[in-house]
Amino acid sequence: PTKINFNKNPLVIKVGKVLENGKLEKTFDENFKVNVLYYSNKVSFIQSIKIKASAKTKISGMVEYMVCNDKLCLPPTKKSFSINL
């Protein structure tokens, strides 16, 4: 599963959990002999936040994800992100 980790920022409060917005699909994988969940084509991950002060700040962190097709899965990939608020 995709993981999103946020760096601590004393000016930013996360509200709730990260929401996944996309078409979640489930299929039995013959290679692994388990049911797998995945999003096909497109998914959005949404995190609501509150900012404690009217100062300029940012929210940053790391996204870890994996991509697969019907033949193989690539190793998990980590990408950092930073969004100015």
Secondary structure, DSSP 8 states (H G I E B T S, - for coil): --EEEE---TTEEEEEEEEEEEEEEEEEETTTTEEEEEEEEEEEEEEEEEESSSS--EEEEEEEE--B-SS-B---EEEEEEEE-
